[in-house]
Amino acid sequence: MSVVNGVKARLKAHAPKKGDVEILVITEKQFSKIEYLVGEKQSIIEDSEERMIIL
């Protein structure tokens, strides 16, 4: 956990004055058990001259 503590210390040293920073620490074993839920790919292709900007 010493690596985790080092990363936490760096984050705390550079934390923003406003806002939140949340940290979730998991083990490699827990990470390996992550499950992904993915839907079907969309086959509809929109063909348009309009530009779309997502921010």
N, C-alpha and C positions, 0 to 999 in steps of 0.2 A: 504493500500500500504506500510505500514511500514515493513512488512515481505519482500516484494520485495526490498525495499531500503536496508535492512540488507544483503540480498543475494547479491545484486549488489556490496555493499561495500566489502564483503568478496571476491567476484570475482576480483574486482579491486585491492585488496591488494595482490592477488596471481596470477595476470595476467602474462603470459609469456612475456619475454623481446622481443622475436621474435614471429611473428605470430599474428593471430587475434582471438578474442573471440567475438562472436555475441550473443546478448541477445534479445529474443522476449518475451514480456510480454503479456499474454492473460488472460482474466477473466475465471472463472469456467463456466459461461454461454457460452462463445465462445468455450471453450474446449469441452463442451457437444455437440456442433454442428459440430464437426469434422466429415467429411465423409471419409470413407475408400473405395477405389476402388481396388478390389481384383479379379484377373483373376482365371481361373479354375486351380485346382490342376493338376499337371502332373502325369500321371499314368505310365510313362515309368521309369523303374528301371534299371539303368546301372549296369551290373554285370561284373566287371573287376578286375583283379589282380593289376592294376596300382593304385598308390596312387595319389590323387589330393590334392594340398595344395593351398589354397586361402589366400592371405595376404591382 
